[in-house]
């Protein structure tokens, strides 16, 4: 259950999009909301006061009554991660950057995603209504299953989540067909077991196995079905995936086609 949402605001316009989504989720879950900004230590007092006034305006305009503003100084990634720990937050919300370059391992977002102890929600779309449609990339790892479970708890009961497993066949056609049948049976059982762990008012859960490359298959699904939320495990290490979902998380954190929910 989401009880405390921490929204890290970096003064960009997309941070206000993230704040609006965090506000919607706080109201949905009756959760506490804290708005965080990490100051550059080199800023003078006048600039700090200007930024604080800007954040106060955003908090007043978008956040529910009783929300808090928290300010600290230091490096952005370290400051955010420290405040996640100190505040006791169970969900971190950030605004997407909409960058066009490939993922750089040294970025602030990378450091936060790799070390964040709670689920991370990256907001890319300006939507304030509750999520109603999500897709989850699923493999046989505990991390992917945990991400699916957390997403089911995050979304409202009237929403739907489609678990998509992508099978990338080997060159041997005969063995590939047998392995596909095996994986379909395993995914059927996995989703059945996960559904039994969910509360009765959870979102509707569906699933399928597709054949192809995982990145292209997932992109095609997102383009055709237009989900509001993409659910990923950040360090999938199943016997079949070999950290596949980790690379997916890296890709989509910087090329988010919709909001992205990442769970370690």
N, C-alpha and C positions, 0 to 999 in steps of 0.2 A: 504494500500500500504506500502511495506517495504522500508523505507527510510534510516535507520541507523541500521547496524548490529554490535553488540558487541560480540566478540569471547573471552571467558575467557580461557587463555592458562596456564596449570599447569605443563608444561615441559615434560609431557609424550608423547609417540609416537602417542597416539590416539588424542592428542590435535592438532597435525599437520593434521590428517585426518579431524578434525572439521574445521580447518583453510581452508583447500582446499574446503570443502563444503560451508563454509561461503563466500569464494571468488567467487565460482560459483553463489551463490545467489545474491551477491553484483553486479556482472556483469549482471545477468538476470534482476534485478530490478533497475539497475543504482543507487545503494545505497552506502552510505558512510560505510566504514569498519574501526572499531577500535579494535586493539588487546590489551587485558588487561592481566596483571599479577599482582597478589597480593603477595608481598614479606612477608616472615616471618620476623618480626621485629628483631629477634635475629641474622640474617645474618650479617656478616661483610661486609665492603665496597668492598673488593676484590671479594667476592662471588656474590654480587649484580651486579658488573660490568660484571662478567662472564655470569650471567643469562641474563642481558640486551643485551649482544653481541649475545647470542644464539637466543633470541627473534628477534633481528634485522635481523639475517640470515633467520629465518623462514618468517618474514614479507617480506623480499626482494625476497625470493624464491617463495612464494606462493601467496601473497596478490597483489591486483591490485595497480597500481601507485596512490599515494595520500592517501593510508591507513595510519592510525596513530597508534603509540605505546603509551599506557598509563600504567604507573606504580604507584602502591600505596602499602602501607603496612598495615598489620592488620590480622584479622582472615579471611580466604578465603570467607566464605559465606557472612559475613557482608560487606567485601570489594567489592565483585561482586555486591551485591544488591544495595549498595550505588552508585556504578559507573553506574548501569543501570539507576538510577534516575537522576544522575548528567549529564550523557552524552546525555540523551534524546533518547536513543536507543529504537527501537520498536521490536527487536528480539534479544534474547540471545542464543548463540550457545556454547555448551560444548561437550567435547569428552566423550564417554562412558568408563566405567571402566572395563567392562567384568568380574565383580566379580561373584563368584559362590555361595556366601552366600545369605540368604534371606535379605529382605530389613530391614535396621536398621533406626529407626525413628530419631536418633541423628546424622546422617551423614551430611556432608556438602551439598551433593546433595539434600537431603531431605529438609534441611532448605531453600535452594535456590528455589526449586520447589514449596514449600508451600507459599513462600512470593514473588515470582517473579511477578512484575506487568505487564510483557509483555510475549508473547509466548516464550516458551523454546524449542529449538531444540537440541536433544541429538544425536550425530553422532556416529554410530557404524560401518559403512561400509566405505571402501576406494573407493568411487566413486565420480568422478568429473563431470559427465554428469548430466544434469537437471533431476529432478524427473519425472518419467512418469507413475508410478503406486503406488497408496496409498490405504490403507484401514482405515476407520474411525469407531471406536466403537461408536454407537449412542444409546442414550436413549431419554427420554422425557424431559431432563433437559435443561435449558438455557445454561449451561456450555458446554454440548456436542454439542449443535447446534452452539454455538460460535466457538468451536474448528473446526467443519466442515467448517464453513464459512471462518475462517482464513486460513485453509489449501487450500481452493479453491483459495484464493487470493495469496497464496504463490507459488503454483505450476503453471507451464506454461500452456497455453491454450490447448496444444496438449496432456496433461496428462489426466489420469482418476482417479477418486476417488470412491471407493465402500463403501457405508455406510452400516454397518452390525449391525443389532439389534438382540440380543439373548433373546429369551423368555424361561424362566425357569418355566415349568409348576408345578402346585400343584398336590397333590395326587388325587384329584377329577377329573377324566378324562372328565366327561361331562362339567363341568365348565371350565376346561382347554382348551377344544376345542373352546368354545365360546370366551374365553379371547384371544386366539390366533388369531381368526378372527378379534376381535376388535383391537388388537395391530397392525395387518397387515394394517388395514384400517387407523389407526392413523399414522403409519409410512409413508404410501403412501402420506397422506395429509401433514405431516411434511416435507418430502423431496420435495414435490411439492412447498410448501411455501418457503422453503430455496432456491430452484432453481430460484424462481422469484426475489430474492434479489441479485442475482449474476450478474456481468457484462456479456455482451453477449459473450466475448472471454474467459470465464472461462473454467476450465477442465470439461470433461464429467463426469456427476454424475449419478451413479447407486446405487441401494439399494436392500436389501433383509432382510427377517426375518428368523432366524434359531432357532430351538428348541434344548435346551440343557443347559449345564453349560457354563457360559460366558467365563471363562478362557480357558477351553479345546476347546470350539468351535472356539475361536479366534486363539488359537495356531494351530489348525488344518487348519484353513483358511490360516494363514501365511505360514505354511509349504507347502501347496499345491499350493498356488497362488504366493508366493514369492514377495510380495509388497516391494518397496524400503522404504516406509514410513508408520508408524503406527500413527494415529491421535487419541488423547485422551483428554477428558476434565478431569481436575485434581480434581474437586469437584462436580461431578454430584449428584444432589439431586432431581431427578424427583420422582413423586409419585410411580413409579414402581421400580426405581433403588435403592433408599435409599443409596446414596453415593457409588454405585457400581463402577463407573468409577474412583472414588478416589482411591479405592483399586487396580484397574487395573494399574493406573499410578504409584503407589508405586511399584508394582511388576515389571513393564516393565522398569522403570528407572534404575534398577539394573540388569535386565536380558533382555536386548534389543536384539531382534532377527533381527532387522533392525533399521534404524533411527527412532527416536520417537519424535513426535511433541506434546507438552503438553500445553494446554491453560487453564487458570483459569476461 
